[in-house]
Amino acid sequence: MLKALQLIFSIVTVGLALYMMLTHNDQFLSLLNILLGLTMLVLGVIEWQKSKEISAWLLFFVALFSWFVGIYRMIN
């Protein structure tokens, strides 16, 4: 289940990033940050299940930072 979520979030994130890069359109940048945060959260849960707590915590912090940047960019 988590591998499927990881694959879906990764494909959507890379697809959106490619679209933004090819069209030179940055209006979806905050959405891209939020999707990247979701991807990092799923990766963190997978690492936590493998008993790799240090890398899991790092991925959780990266996800939180990415969400913060995405939401901050949406507000301002």
Phi and psi in radians as a Rosetta constraint file:
Dihedral C 1 N 2 CA 2 C 2 CIRCULARHARMONIC -1.209 0.35
Dihedral N 2 CA 2 C 2 N 3 CIRCULARHARMONIC -0.611 0.35
Dihedral C 2 N 3 CA 3 C 3 CIRCULARHARMONIC -1.134 0.35
Dihedral N 3 CA 3 C 3 N 4 CIRCULARHARMONIC -0.640 0.35
Dihedral C 3 N 4 CA 4 C 4 CIRCULARHARMONIC -1.159 0.35
Dihedral N 4 CA 4 C 4 N 5 CIRCULARHARMONIC -0.744 0.35
Dihedral C 4 N 5 CA 5 C 5 CIRCULARHARMONIC -1.099 0.35
Dihedral N 5 CA 5 C 5 N 6 CIRCULARHARMONIC -0.728 0.35
Dihedral C 5 N 6 CA 6 C 6 CIRCULARHARMONIC -1.052 0.35
Dihedral N 6 CA 6 C 6 N 7 CIRCULARHARMONIC -0.775 0.35
Dihedral C 6 N 7 CA 7 C 7 CIRCULARHARMONIC -1.138 0.35
Dihedral N 7 CA 7 C 7 N 8 CIRCULARHARMONIC -0.759 0.35
Dihedral C 7 N 8 CA 8 C 8 CIRCULARHARMONIC -1.121 0.35
Dihedral N 8 CA 8 C 8 N 9 CIRCULARHARMONIC -0.869 0.35
Dihedral C 8 N 9 CA 9 C 9 CIRCULARHARMONIC -1.099 0.35
Dihedral N 9 CA 9 C 9 N 10 CIRCULARHARMONIC -0.665 0.35
Dihedral C 9 N 10 CA 10 C 10 CIRCULARHARMONIC -1.156 0.35
Dihedral N 10 CA 10 C 10 N 11 CIRCULARHARMONIC -0.769 0.35
Dihedral C 10 N 11 CA 11 C 11 CIRCULARHARMONIC -1.139 0.35
Dihedral N 11 CA 11 C 11 N 12 CIRCULARHARMONIC -0.750 0.35
Dihedral C 11 N 12 CA 12 C 12 CIRCULARHARMONIC -1.144 0.35
Dihedral N 12 CA 12 C 12 N 13 CIRCULARHARMONIC -0.724 0.35
Dihedral C 12 N 13 CA 13 C 13 CIRCULARHARMONIC -1.128 0.35
Dihedral N 13 CA 13 C 13 N 14 CIRCULARHARMONIC -0.829 0.35
Dihedral C 13 N 14 CA 14 C 14 CIRCULARHARMONIC -1.159 0.35
Dihedral N 14 CA 14 C 14 N 15 CIRCULARHARMONIC -0.684 0.35
Dihedral C 14 N 15 CA 15 C 15 CIRCULARHARMONIC -1.078 0.35
Dihedral N 15 CA 15 C 15 N 16 CIRCULARHARMONIC -0.775 0.35
Dihedral C 15 N 16 CA 16 C 16 CIRCULARHARMONIC -1.149 0.35
Dihedral N 16 CA 16 C 16 N 17 CIRCULARHARMONIC -0.690 0.35
Dihedral C 16 N 17 CA 17 C 17 CIRCULARHARMONIC -1.121 0.35
Dihedral N 17 CA 17 C 17 N 18 CIRCULARHARMONIC -0.731 0.35
Dihedral C 17 N 18 CA 18 C 18 CIRCULARHARMONIC -1.127 0.35
Dihedral N 18 CA 18 C 18 N 19 CIRCULARHARMONIC -0.725 0.35
Dihedral C 18 N 19 CA 19 C 19 CIRCULARHARMONIC -1.052 0.35
Dihedral N 19 CA 19 C 19 N 20 CIRCULARHARMONIC -0.791 0.35
Dihedral C 19 N 20 CA 20 C 20 CIRCULARHARMONIC -1.136 0.35
Dihedral N 20 CA 20 C 20 N 21 CIRCULARHARMONIC -0.652 0.35
Dihedral C 20 N 21 CA 21 C 21 CIRCULARHARMONIC -1.229 0.35
Dihedral N 21 CA 21 C 21 N 22 CIRCULARHARMONIC -0.703 0.35
Dihedral C 21 N 22 CA 22 C 22 CIRCULARHARMONIC -1.313 0.35
Dihedral N 22 CA 22 C 22 N 23 CIRCULARHARMONIC -0.551 0.35
Dihedral C 22 N 23 CA 23 C 23 CIRCULARHARMONIC -1.679 0.35
Dihedral N 23 CA 23 C 23 N 24 CIRCULARHARMONIC -0.081 0.35
Dihedral C 23 N 24 CA 24 C 24 CIRCULARHARMONIC 0.964 0.35
Dihedral N 24 CA 24 C 24 N 25 CIRCULARHARMONIC 0.728 0.35
Dihedral C 24 N 25 CA 25 C 25 CIRCULARHARMONIC -2.057 0.35
Dihedral N 25 CA 25 C 25 N 26 CIRCULARHARMONIC 2.133 0.35
Dihedral C 25 N 26 CA 26 C 26 CIRCULARHARMONIC -1.956 0.35
Dihedral N 26 CA 26 C 26 N 27 CIRCULARHARMONIC 0.388 0.35
Dihedral C 26 N 27 CA 27 C 27 CIRCULARHARMONIC -1.313 0.35
Dihedral N 27 CA 27 C 27 N 28 CIRCULARHARMONIC -0.292 0.35
Dihedral C 27 N 28 CA 28 C 28 CIRCULARHARMONIC -1.756 0.35
Dihedral N 28 CA 28 C 28 N 29 CIRCULARHARMONIC 0.304 0.35
Dihedral C 28 N 29 CA 29 C 29 CIRCULARHARMONIC -1.137 0.35
Dihedral N 29 CA 29 C 29 N 30 CIRCULARHARMONIC -0.662 0.35
Dihedral C 29 N 30 CA 30 C 30 CIRCULARHARMONIC -1.192 0.35
Dihedral N 30 CA 30 C 30 N 31 CIRCULARHARMONIC -0.652 0.35
Dihedral C 30 N 31 CA 31 C 31 CIRCULARHARMONIC -1.127 0.35
Dihedral N 31 CA 31 C 31 N 32 CIRCULARHARMONIC -0.667 0.35
Dihedral C 31 N 32 CA 32 C 32 CIRCULARHARMONIC -1.094 0.35
Dihedral N 32 CA 32 C 32 N 33 CIRCULARHARMONIC -0.714 0.35
Dihedral C 32 N 33 CA 33 C 33 CIRCULARHARMONIC -1.115 0.35
Dihedral N 33 CA 33 C 33 N 34 CIRCULARHARMONIC -0.707 0.35
Dihedral C 33 N 34 CA 34 C 34 CIRCULARHARMONIC -1.179 0.35
Dihedral N 34 CA 34 C 34 N 35 CIRCULARHARMONIC -0.730 0.35
Dihedral C 34 N 35 CA 35 C 35 CIRCULARHARMONIC -1.118 0.35
Dihedral N 35 CA 35 C 35 N 36 CIRCULARHARMONIC -0.684 0.35
Dihedral C 35 N 36 CA 36 C 36 CIRCULARHARMONIC -1.111 0.35
Dihedral N 36 CA 36 C 36 N 37 CIRCULARHARMONIC -0.668 0.35
Dihedral C 36 N 37 CA 37 C 37 CIRCULARHARMONIC -1.111 0.35
Dihedral N 37 CA 37 C 37 N 38 CIRCULARHARMONIC -0.697 0.35
Dihedral C 37 N 38 CA 38 C 38 CIRCULARHARMONIC -1.115 0.35
Dihedral N 38 CA 38 C 38 N 39 CIRCULARHARMONIC -0.702 0.35
Dihedral C 38 N 39 CA 39 C 39 CIRCULARHARMONIC -1.090 0.35
Dihedral N 39 CA 39 C 39 N 40 CIRCULARHARMONIC -0.778 0.35
Dihedral C 39 N 40 CA 40 C 40 CIRCULARHARMONIC -1.150 0.35
Dihedral N 40 CA 40 C 40 N 41 CIRCULARHARMONIC -0.597 0.35
Dihedral C 40 N 41 CA 41 C 41 CIRCULARHARMONIC -1.125 0.35
Dihedral N 41 CA 41 C 41 N 42 CIRCULARHARMONIC -0.794 0.35
Dihedral C 41 N 42 CA 42 C 42 CIRCULARHARMONIC -1.105 0.35
Dihedral N 42 CA 42 C 42 N 43 CIRCULARHARMONIC -0.739 0.35
Dihedral C 42 N 43 CA 43 C 43 CIRCULARHARMONIC -1.087 0.35
Dihedral N 43 CA 43 C 43 N 44 CIRCULARHARMONIC -0.652 0.35
Dihedral C 43 N 44 CA 44 C 44 CIRCULARHARMONIC -1.125 0.35
Dihedral N 44 CA 44 C 44 N 45 CIRCULARHARMONIC -0.700 0.35
Dihedral C 44 N 45 CA 45 C 45 CIRCULARHARMONIC -1.156 0.35
Dihedral N 45 CA 45 C 45 N 46 CIRCULARHARMONIC -0.695 0.35
Dihedral C 45 N 46 CA 46 C 46 CIRCULARHARMONIC -1.097 0.35
Dihedral N 46 CA 46 C 46 N 47 CIRCULARHARMONIC -0.763 0.35
Dihedral C 46 N 47 CA 47 C 47 CIRCULARHARMONIC -1.149 0.35
Dihedral N 47 CA 47 C 47 N 48 CIRCULARHARMONIC -0.633 0.35
Dihedral C 47 N 48 CA 48 C 48 CIRCULARHARMONIC -1.111 0.35
Dihedral N 48 CA 48 C 48 N 49 CIRCULARHARMONIC -0.707 0.35
Dihedral C 48 N 49 CA 49 C 49 CIRCULARHARMONIC -1.168 0.35
Dihedral N 49 CA 49 C 49 N 50 CIRCULARHARMONIC -0.462 0.35
Dihedral C 49 N 50 CA 50 C 50 CIRCULARHARMONIC -1.467 0.35
Dihedral N 50 CA 50 C 50 N 51 CIRCULARHARMONIC 0.113 0.35
Dihedral C 50 N 51 CA 51 C 51 CIRCULARHARMONIC 1.096 0.35
Dihedral N 51 CA 51 C 51 N 52 CIRCULARHARMONIC 0.615 0.35
Dihedral C 51 N 52 CA 52 C 52 CIRCULARHARMONIC -1.893 0.35
Dihedral N 52 CA 52 C 52 N 53 CIRCULARHARMONIC 1.364 0.35
Dihedral C 52 N 53 CA 53 C 53 CIRCULARHARMONIC -1.176 0.35
Dihedral N 53 CA 53 C 53 N 54 CIRCULARHARMONIC -0.621 0.35
Dihedral C 53 N 54 CA 54 C 54 CIRCULARHARMONIC -1.134 0.35
Dihedral N 54 CA 54 C 54 N 55 CIRCULARHARMONIC -0.839 0.35
Dihedral C 54 N 55 CA 55 C 55 CIRCULARHARMONIC -1.212 0.35
Dihedral N 55 CA 55 C 55 N 56 CIRCULARHARMONIC -0.541 0.35
Dihedral C 55 N 56 CA 56 C 56 CIRCULARHARMONIC -1.134 0.35
Dihedral N 56 CA 56 C 56 N 57 CIRCULARHARMONIC -0.790 0.35
Dihedral C 56 N 57 CA 57 C 57 CIRCULARHARMONIC -1.104 0.35
Dihedral N 57 CA 57 C 57 N 58 CIRCULARHARMONIC -0.682 0.35
Dihedral C 57 N 58 CA 58 C 58 CIRCULARHARMONIC -1.080 0.35
Dihedral N 58 CA 58 C 58 N 59 CIRCULARHARMONIC -0.760 0.35
Dihedral C 58 N 59 CA 59 C 59 CIRCULARHARMONIC -1.143 0.35
Dihedral N 59 CA 59 C 59 N 60 CIRCULARHARMONIC -0.641 0.35
Dihedral C 59 N 60 CA 60 C 60 CIRCULARHARMONIC -1.112 0.35
Dihedral N 60 CA 60 C 60 N 61 CIRCULARHARMONIC -0.743 0.35
Dihedral C 60 N 61 CA 61 C 61 CIRCULARHARMONIC -1.162 0.35
Dihedral N 61 CA 61 C 61 N 62 CIRCULARHARMONIC -0.663 0.35
Dihedral C 61 N 62 CA 62 C 62 CIRCULARHARMONIC -1.121 0.35
Dihedral N 62 CA 62 C 62 N 63 CIRCULARHARMONIC -0.708 0.35
Dihedral C 62 N 63 CA 63 C 63 CIRCULARHARMONIC -1.091 0.35
Dihedral N 63 CA 63 C 63 N 64 CIRCULARHARMONIC -0.787 0.35
Dihedral C 63 N 64 CA 64 C 64 CIRCULARHARMONIC -1.103 0.35
Dihedral N 64 CA 64 C 64 N 65 CIRCULARHARMONIC -0.737 0.35
Dihedral C 64 N 65 CA 65 C 65 CIRCULARHARMONIC -1.127 0.35
Dihedral N 65 CA 65 C 65 N 66 CIRCULARHARMONIC -0.716 0.35
Dihedral C 65 N 66 CA 66 C 66 CIRCULARHARMONIC -1.124 0.35
Dihedral N 66 CA 66 C 66 N 67 CIRCULARHARMONIC -0.713 0.35
Dihedral C 66 N 67 CA 67 C 67 CIRCULARHARMONIC -1.127 0.35
Dihedral N 67 CA 67 C 67 N 68 CIRCULARHARMONIC -0.720 0.35
Dihedral C 67 N 68 CA 68 C 68 CIRCULARHARMONIC -1.045 0.35
Dihedral N 68 CA 68 C 68 N 69 CIRCULARHARMONIC -0.814 0.35
Dihedral C 68 N 69 CA 69 C 69 CIRCULARHARMONIC -1.121 0.35
Dihedral N 69 CA 69 C 69 N 70 CIRCULARHARMONIC -0.753 0.35
Dihedral C 69 N 70 CA 70 C 70 CIRCULARHARMONIC -1.098 0.35
Dihedral N 70 CA 70 C 70 N 71 CIRCULARHARMONIC -0.786 0.35
Dihedral C 70 N 71 CA 71 C 71 CIRCULARHARMONIC -1.227 0.35
Dihedral N 71 CA 71 C 71 N 72 CIRCULARHARMONIC -0.682 0.35
Dihedral C 71 N 72 CA 72 C 72 CIRCULARHARMONIC -1.093 0.35
Dihedral N 72 CA 72 C 72 N 73 CIRCULARHARMONIC -0.693 0.35
Dihedral C 72 N 73 CA 73 C 73 CIRCULARHARMONIC -1.193 0.35
Dihedral N 73 CA 73 C 73 N 74 CIRCULARHARMONIC -0.583 0.35
Dihedral C 73 N 74 CA 74 C 74 CIRCULARHARMONIC -1.170 0.35
Dihedral N 74 CA 74 C 74 N 75 CIRCULARHARMONIC -0.682 0.35
Dihedral C 74 N 75 CA 75 C 75 CIRCULARHARMONIC -1.270 0.35
Dihedral N 75 CA 75 C 75 N 76 CIRCULARHARMONIC -0.713 0.35
